[in-house]
Amino acid sequence: IEDKSGEEEDGMDETIISSDQKNIIDDELFQTLVSTLPSGVALTAVMDCCHSGTGLDLPFFWDREDCSWIQEPGTKHSRADVR
């Protein structure tokens, strides 16, 4: 879906489709599930997705070639440990 906030590098928001066929964008998932978590809390999210960097708009992604975490520019952070 087209990114209306202007924060996605590729201009597109990642989405999941709910059981009632509504699009839930990664910004909404981050705001609801991630941003409100306090420090010391761990969240592990398992998502069955065909492709996506992150369905939760997390600030890091795993670079398989370098075997290291890369921070995406302009990303949001949480005080919690989100995996």
Buried (B, 14 or more C-beta within 10 A) or exposed (E): EEBEEEBBEEEEBBBBEEEEEEEBBBBBBBEEBBBEBEEEEEEEEEEEEEEEBBBBBBBBEEEEEEEEEEEBEEBBEBEBEBE
